[in-house]
Amino acid sequence: MALHCSENALAQIEKLQARRVAEGKKPARGLRIGIRGGGCNGFGYVFEWCEEAPRATDQVFEFADGKVKIYCDPKSLIYLNGTTLDYVTGLMGHGFKFENPNAKGACGCGESVQF
């Protein structure tokens, strides 16, 4: 099982983590990604800072020489295997994007997916 992270996404995660620290917040131990039920296509992506240690069942992916850690639970990893987390900028805005080869469809907002 594998997750990937683009250079743009890694740079943005590091930038956001540095901003958290500059604002006096506790540095996150990692970023949790996953899948949850809901959204207009049946499933939505989970994307949140994780201040706790990973759960015993989590798969931990390390990038940028260990500076970026991504946690994913085993059920979500089934749907996210092979996914690349990217950070895109364009005329319509900017943000993180999941490039998921397992998705059969997605809504226009990009936050909901169908398998």
LOGU-912470 format. One record per residue: residue number from 1; x, y, z of N, C-alpha, C in turn; residue in three letters. Coordinates in nm, 3 decimals. Layout:
% LOGU-912470
- NUM|X|Y|Z|X|Y|Z|X|Y|Z|ALA $
...
% end
This chain:
% LOGU-912470
- 1|0.085|-0.118|0.000|0.000|0.000|0.000|0.089|0.124|0.000|MET $
- 2|0.048|0.223|-0.077|0.133|0.342|-0.089|0.050|0.468|-0.105|ALA $
- 3|0.101|0.575|-0.048|0.051|0.710|-0.070|0.168|0.792|-0.121|LEU $
- 4|0.138|0.892|-0.200|0.242|0.978|-0.255|0.209|1.123|-0.224|HIS $
- 5|0.309|1.207|-0.226|0.292|1.349|-0.197|0.376|1.426|-0.298|CYS $
- 6|0.314|1.521|-0.368|0.389|1.601|-0.464|0.481|1.699|-0.391|SER $
- 7|0.579|1.750|-0.462|0.670|1.849|-0.403|0.593|1.973|-0.360|GLU $
- 8|0.492|2.014|-0.440|0.410|2.130|-0.403|0.336|2.105|-0.272|ASN $
- 9|0.279|1.986|-0.256|0.206|1.953|-0.134|0.300|1.951|-0.014|ALA $
- 10|0.417|1.891|-0.030|0.514|1.885|0.080|0.556|2.025|0.123|LEU $
- 11|0.584|2.112|0.027|0.624|2.249|0.059|0.512|2.322|0.133|ALA $
- 12|0.388|2.303|0.090|0.276|2.370|0.155|0.251|2.317|0.296|GLN $
- 13|0.264|2.186|0.314|0.246|2.127|0.447|0.352|2.182|0.543|ILE $
- 14|0.477|2.189|0.497|0.583|2.242|0.581|0.557|2.389|0.614|GLU $
- 15|0.509|2.466|0.516|0.478|2.607|0.537|0.366|2.624|0.640|LYS $
- 16|0.261|2.543|0.628|0.149|2.551|0.722|0.190|2.508|0.862|LEU $
- 17|0.275|2.408|0.869|0.325|2.362|1.000|0.407|2.474|1.066|GLN $
- 18|0.491|2.542|0.989|0.571|2.652|1.042|0.479|2.766|1.089|ALA $
- 19|0.371|2.791|1.016|0.276|2.895|1.055|0.209|2.858|1.188|ARG $
- 20|0.175|2.730|1.205|0.114|2.686|1.332|0.207|2.719|1.450|ARG $
- 21|0.333|2.688|1.434|0.431|2.712|1.540|0.447|2.862|1.563|VAL $
- 22|0.453|2.941|1.457|0.468|3.087|1.470|0.348|3.149|1.541|ALA $
- 23|0.232|3.087|1.528|0.111|3.136|1.594|0.101|3.086|1.737|GLU $
- 24|0.203|3.012|1.784|0.205|2.965|1.921|0.131|2.834|1.943|GLY $
- 25|0.089|2.769|1.836|0.021|2.641|1.849|0.123|2.529|1.860|LYS $
- 26|0.079|2.423|1.920|0.162|2.303|1.932|0.185|2.246|1.791|LYS $
- 27|0.309|2.210|1.758|0.331|2.150|1.625|0.255|2.018|1.612|PRO $
- 28|0.196|1.997|1.498|0.126|1.870|1.474|0.230|1.760|1.456|ALA $
- 29|0.193|1.641|1.501|0.283|1.526|1.481|0.275|1.477|1.337|ARG $
- 30|0.162|1.502|1.275|0.144|1.458|1.138|0.014|1.509|1.081|GLY $
- 31|-0.015|1.465|0.963|-0.137|1.500|0.893|-0.216|1.372|0.873|LEU $
- 32|-0.341|1.371|0.916|-0.426|1.253|0.899|-0.508|1.271|0.773|ARG $
- 33|-0.501|1.172|0.685|-0.589|1.169|0.569|-0.667|1.038|0.573|ILE $
- 34|-0.783|1.041|0.513|-0.867|0.922|0.512|-0.994|0.944|0.433|GLY $
- 35|-1.085|0.850|0.448|-1.215|0.853|0.381|-1.322|0.839|0.487|ILE $
- 36|-1.430|0.915|0.472|-1.545|0.902|0.561|-1.671|0.902|0.475|ARG $
- 37|-1.776|0.841|0.527|-1.903|0.840|0.457|-1.963|0.979|0.454|GLY $
- 38|-2.029|1.014|0.344|-2.094|1.144|0.332|-2.053|1.214|0.204|GLY $
- 39|-2.094|1.338|0.194|-2.063|1.414|0.073|-2.163|1.385|-0.037|GLY $
- 40|-2.158|1.461|-0.142|-2.256|1.447|-0.249|-2.234|1.324|-0.336|CYS $
- 41|-2.118|1.258|-0.325|-2.092|1.137|-0.404|-2.077|1.012|-0.318|ASN $
- 42|-2.107|1.022|-0.189|-2.104|0.903|-0.104|-1.990|0.900|-0.004|GLY $
- 43|-1.876|0.957|-0.038|-1.760|0.958|0.050|-1.695|1.096|0.046|PHE $
- 44|-1.633|1.131|0.156|-1.557|1.255|0.161|-1.417|1.227|0.212|GLY $
- 45|-1.325|1.313|0.176|-1.188|1.298|0.222|-1.171|1.359|0.361|TYR $
- 46|-1.089|1.296|0.443|-1.048|1.349|0.573|-0.910|1.409|0.552|VAL $
- 47|-0.891|1.529|0.601|-0.764|1.600|0.587|-0.751|1.691|0.708|PHE $
- 48|-0.672|1.648|0.809|-0.666|1.726|0.932|-0.532|1.706|1.003|GLU $
- 49|-0.493|1.809|1.077|-0.373|1.798|1.159|-0.397|1.697|1.270|TRP $
- 50|-0.295|1.625|1.304|-0.304|1.525|1.411|-0.198|1.558|1.515|CYS $
- 51|-0.244|1.593|1.634|-0.152|1.629|1.741|-0.116|1.511|1.830|GLU $
- 52|-0.189|1.401|1.815|-0.161|1.281|1.894|-0.068|1.188|1.815|GLU $
- 53|-0.013|1.092|1.887|0.066|0.988|1.821|-0.026|0.908|1.731|ALA $
- 54|0.028|0.848|1.625|-0.057|0.765|1.540|-0.116|0.648|1.617|PRO $
- 55|-0.232|0.605|1.574|-0.295|0.488|1.635|-0.213|0.364|1.599|ARG $
- 56|-0.226|0.262|1.678|-0.148|0.139|1.656|-0.175|0.079|1.518|ALA $
- 57|-0.295|0.099|1.467|-0.331|0.040|1.337|-0.301|0.131|1.219|THR $
- 58|-0.264|0.256|1.244|-0.236|0.350|1.135|-0.113|0.310|1.055|ASP $
- 59|-0.119|0.337|0.928|0.000|0.329|0.843|0.059|0.469|0.843|GLN $
- 60|0.188|0.481|0.869|0.254|0.611|0.872|0.346|0.622|0.750|VAL $
- 61|0.327|0.729|0.675|0.409|0.757|0.557|0.494|0.879|0.588|PHE $
- 62|0.623|0.869|0.565|0.715|0.979|0.592|0.770|1.033|0.462|GLU $
- 63|0.774|1.166|0.454|0.825|1.236|0.336|0.920|1.345|0.381|PHE $
- 64|0.995|1.401|0.288|1.087|1.513|0.315|1.179|1.481|0.433|ALA $
- 65|1.245|1.366|0.423|1.340|1.323|0.526|1.277|1.318|0.665|ASP $
- 66|1.150|1.277|0.671|1.081|1.260|0.799|1.016|1.386|0.852|GLY $
- 67|1.029|1.500|0.782|0.969|1.625|0.829|0.818|1.626|0.812|LYS $
- 68|0.768|1.550|0.717|0.624|1.542|0.693|0.581|1.397|0.713|VAL $
- 69|0.484|1.379|0.804|0.430|1.246|0.830|0.281|1.248|0.801|LYS $
- 70|0.237|1.146|0.731|0.095|1.132|0.699|0.047|1.002|0.759|ILE $
- 71|-0.063|1.011|0.837|-0.124|0.894|0.900|-0.249|0.857|0.822|TYR $
- 72|-0.269|0.726|0.807|-0.389|0.678|0.738|-0.434|0.548|0.803|CYS $
- 73|-0.564|0.540|0.834|-0.617|0.418|0.894|-0.630|0.310|0.786|ASP $
- 74|-0.630|0.181|0.826|-0.628|0.073|0.727|-0.751|0.068|0.636|PRO $
- 75|-0.869|0.103|0.686|-0.989|0.101|0.601|-0.981|0.208|0.494|LYS $
- 76|-0.934|0.326|0.531|-0.921|0.433|0.432|-0.814|0.400|0.329|SER $
- 77|-0.708|0.335|0.374|-0.596|0.306|0.284|-0.639|0.216|0.169|LEU $
- 78|-0.739|0.133|0.191|-0.792|0.049|0.082|-0.839|0.138|-0.033|ILE $
- 79|-0.905|0.249|-0.001|-0.957|0.342|-0.102|-0.851|0.441|-0.151|TYR $
- 80|-0.750|0.465|-0.068|-0.651|0.567|-0.102|-0.520|0.510|-0.158|LEU $
- 81|-0.508|0.380|-0.166|-0.385|0.319|-0.216|-0.351|0.376|-0.354|ASN $
- 82|-0.230|0.426|-0.368|-0.184|0.482|-0.495|-0.218|0.629|-0.513|GLY $
- 83|-0.286|0.689|-0.416|-0.327|0.829|-0.426|-0.208|0.922|-0.408|THR $
- 84|-0.209|1.032|-0.484|-0.110|1.138|-0.468|-0.179|1.260|-0.410|THR $
- 85|-0.125|1.312|-0.302|-0.172|1.437|-0.246|-0.094|1.548|-0.314|LEU $
- 86|-0.166|1.643|-0.375|-0.103|1.752|-0.448|-0.154|1.884|-0.392|ASP $
- 87|-0.084|1.990|-0.423|-0.128|2.125|-0.390|-0.128|2.202|-0.520|TYR $
- 88|-0.245|2.253|-0.556|-0.260|2.320|-0.685|-0.299|2.466|-0.666|VAL $
- 89|-0.254|2.548|-0.759|-0.294|2.688|-0.764|-0.343|2.717|-0.905|THR $
- 90|-0.441|2.802|-0.914|-0.495|2.835|-1.045|-0.589|2.953|-1.036|GLY $
- 91|-0.653|2.983|-1.145|-0.745|3.096|-1.152|-0.864|3.081|-1.058|LEU $
- 92|-0.904|2.958|-1.033|-1.021|2.932|-0.949|-0.985|2.915|-0.802|MET $
- 93|-0.860|2.937|-0.768|-0.820|2.926|-0.628|-0.704|2.830|-0.610|GLY $
- 94|-0.683|2.793|-0.485|-0.572|2.704|-0.452|-0.615|2.610|-0.341|HIS $
- 95|-0.543|2.500|-0.331|-0.573|2.406|-0.225|-0.516|2.269|-0.251|GLY $
- 96|-0.533|2.182|-0.152|-0.486|2.045|-0.165|-0.584|1.966|-0.249|PHE $
- 97|-0.530|1.873|-0.326|-0.611|1.792|-0.416|-0.565|1.647|-0.406|LYS $
- 98|-0.663|1.557|-0.396|-0.634|1.414|-0.396|-0.644|1.363|-0.538|PHE $
- 99|-0.536|1.309|-0.590|-0.537|1.246|-0.722|-0.546|1.096|-0.696|GLU $
- 100|-0.670|1.047|-0.697|-0.698|0.911|-0.653|-0.732|0.821|-0.772|ASN $
- 101|-0.645|0.723|-0.803|-0.672|0.635|-0.917|-0.787|0.537|-0.892|PRO $
- 102|-0.832|0.525|-0.768|-0.941|0.433|-0.734|-1.079|0.496|-0.747|ASN $
- 103|-1.085|0.627|-0.760|-1.213|0.697|-0.765|-1.282|0.674|-0.899|ALA $
- 104|-1.411|0.649|-0.892|-1.491|0.632|-1.014|-1.558|0.762|-1.055|LYS $
- 105|-1.565|0.855|-0.961|-1.625|0.984|-0.989|-1.601|1.078|-0.873|GLY $
- 106|-1.616|1.206|-0.900|-1.600|1.309|-0.796|-1.692|1.425|-0.829|ALA $
- 107|-1.726|1.500|-0.728|-1.810|1.617|-0.751|-1.723|1.734|-0.793|CYS $
- 108|-1.784|1.840|-0.833|-1.711|1.957|-0.880|-1.623|2.022|-0.775|GLY $
- 109|-1.663|2.011|-0.648|-1.584|2.074|-0.542|-1.456|1.996|-0.512|CYS $
- 110|-1.450|1.870|-0.552|-1.331|1.788|-0.530|-1.320|1.730|-0.390|GLY $
- 111|-1.419|1.755|-0.305|-1.414|1.706|-0.170|-1.495|1.580|-0.149|GLU $
- 112|-1.570|1.541|-0.248|-1.654|1.422|-0.239|-1.615|1.327|-0.353|SER $
- 113|-1.617|1.199|-0.322|-1.569|1.101|-0.421|-1.659|0.978|-0.421|VAL $
- 114|-1.661|0.910|-0.534|-1.738|0.788|-0.550|-1.644|0.674|-0.585|GLN $
- 115|-1.669|0.558|-0.522|-1.585|0.439|-0.550|-1.669|0.329|-0.609|PHE $
% end
